[in-house]
Amino acid sequence: MQSYTEDKTSQATVKGKKMPEAYLAERTVSAVFKEEEQLDGVIRRLLDRGVSREHISVMGKNFQSKTKIAGFLTKKDVILGGLRSGAIFGSLFGSFLGLLTGVGVLFIPFVGAVVSAGPLGAVLLGAASGAIAGSAGAGLVSALVALGMPEDKATIYQTRVEAGEFLVMAEVPADRAGEFQLLLESAGGEEIAISEMTLPRAAKGRCESPADLSPEVRSHLSESAQKTFIDRYNAAFDESNDSIQAEHAAWEAIHQEYEEDESGVWTKPLAKV
């Protein structure tokens, strides 16, 4: 979906019991892990403690086992509106990684191609990807800082992901942040941090105005193209009640009615035949 909100409610299930309706993800606890084998255990423990799978992100370069990537996003896809190609492509992992949302590959400057699972990958192509697109020298550091992570910690994470280690992030209630910090530490996590960042979520339902568009989408559409996008998206959503289908229909309308300028902005109406 092209629009983003700071949706902080979720519902998790712990050993068959539903957690309270309001899951206030007010903090993000993050850590790096040296080995892929550690990830299954830490994800399982986070889920057991009631963290929704939609609030867990994992990123790394060197996944070796049972990974089937269904698509690949290039640097150009990221810079020139990667969301139009379907954002993060679906894939399957063996183990608990398969429970996470939005698994796929994206290209991050200075880091290279990474596998990302969970909301962080989608945000890198959406609300935060302006930080990547805005500078040839920007990378994961800029994106994480734009989301609210301290720069010194973001720099460490980029360096360690680039070196082949794995970043895990869990968005949690503020009053339980210390509990999850200890959980990551006991699971073998290093460079553990608690920050006030939380990731924007794709808004569900109709798109009411350009303000609902993610900065990545909005920055690559002229005002008239934004209106075209929103009108077609809403029409398709009303027909299908499916945000992914509606997004694809909206981009198809843009392709049919506009062309990109030299900056990658869809601004030039195509001549009517």
C-alpha positions, -999 to 999 in steps of 0.1 A, spaced: 0 0 0 13 34 -9 1 54 22 15 52 56 3 59 92 19 55 126 -3 25 134 7 15 169 -21 -11 176 -18 -47 169 -30 -80 183 -7 -108 193 -13 -143 204 9 -159 231 6 -197 235 -30 -196 223 -40 -165 243 -47 -132 227 -29 -102 240 -48 -69 248 -62 -52 217 -40 -21 222 -4 -30 216 14 3 220 47 0 201 63 31 216 100 19 215 122 -1 193 147 -25 208 174 -35 184 205 -57 183 229 -74 159 235 -112 158 266 -128 144 251 -160 132 220 -168 112 213 -198 135 206 -174 164 177 -157 146 152 -186 149 156 -186 187 153 -149 192 122 -146 169 105 -175 187 112 -159 221 99 -125 209 67 -141 196 63 -161 229 65 -128 248 37 -113 228 54 -92 202 34 -93 170 51 -107 140 42 -74 123 65 -56 147 96 -77 142 122 -68 115 153 -88 104 179 -77 79 211 -94 67 232 -102 37 244 -137 42 213 -159 46 223 -194 37 195 -218 46 161 -224 30 158 -189 15 137 -185 -17 136 -150 -29 108 -143 -54 120 -109 -66 150 -86 -66 150 -48 -63 178 -28 -79 192 5 -67 172 22 -95 140 6 -82 147 21 -48 156 56 -60 129 59 -87 99 46 -68 105 10 -60 69 7 -46 55 6 -80 71 -28 -86 53 -43 -57 75 -31 -28 90 -61 -9 84 -93 -28 70 -123 -10 92 -153 -3 94 -182 21 120 -190 48 123 -222 67 118 -217 105 103 -188 123 115 -163 97 87 -175 76 62 -160 100 74 -125 95 57 -101 70 71 -88 38 103 -108 30 124 -98 0 156 -83 -13 165 -47 -17 196 -27 -25 211 -3 1 240 20 -9 272 11 9 257 -22 22 246 -39 -11 218 -64 -16 202 -74 17 174 -98 26 149 -79 48 119 -94 66 93 -74 85 82 -37 83 117 -22 81 122 -34 45 89 -19 34 97 14 51 131 15 33 112 15 1 84 38 14 84 65 41 121 65 47 135 58 13 137 95 6 167 95 29 183 69 5 172 86 -27 182 121 -15 219 115 -17 242 93 -36 261 88 -4 232 78 18 226 43 31 211 24 60 224 50 84 204 78 69 173 58 68 175 47 104 184 82 116 154 96 96 132 72 116 146 84 149 176 61 157 207 78 171 233 82 144 261 65 163 241 33 167 228 34 131 264 37 119 274 6 139 244 -14 125 252 -5 89 289 -15 94 280 -48 109 252 -57 84 277 -48 57 302 -72 73 276 -101 71 259 -99 105 221 -97 111 201 -68 125 170 -76 145 145 -49 156 114 -53 177 88 -26 183 75 -29 219 56 -11 246 77 15 264 71 -1 298 85 -34 286 115 -22 267 139 -32 294 124 -67 294 130 -71 257 165 -56 260 174 -85 284 157 -110 260 179 -99 231 210 -99 253 203 -134 266 197 -146 230 232 -135 220 225 -101 207 252 -74 207 251 -36 204 217 -36 219 198 -3 219 164 11 228 152 40 208 120 60 205 116 52 168 86 32 156 80 23 120 51 38 100 26 12 88 8 10 55 -26 26 59 -55 2 53 -84 13 32 -89 42 9 -64 70 3 -81 103 12 -55 129 2 -18 133 -10 -9 136 27 -17 98 29 9 90 3 43 79 15 71 105 9 87 81 -16 56 79 -37 46 116 -33 80 128 -43 79 110 -76 45 122 -87 35 157 -98 4 172 -83 -18 161 -112 -2 126 -111 -9 123 -74 -46 130 -81 -46 104 -108 -29 79 -85 -53 84 -57 -84 83 -79 -74 51 -95 -63 35 -63 -96 43 -46 -116 30 -75 -97 -2 -76 -98 -6 -38 -135 -2 -38 -138 -30 -64 -114 -54 -48 -109 -44 -12 -73 -54 -18 -46 -27 -13 -19 -45 -33 -41 -49 -63 -53 -13 -60 -17 0 -58 -7 -19 -89 -38 -5 -107 -28 30 -96 7 27 -109 -6 12 -142 -28 43 -146 3 65 -140 23 46 -167 -6 50 -192 -11 87 -186 24 102 -177 61 98 -184 90 103 -161 112 134 -164 150 132 -160 147 132 -122 124 102 -122 92 122 -114 61 112 -133 50 147 -144 47 148 -182 12 139 -195 14 116 -224 1 130 -257 -34 117 -264 -36 96 -296 
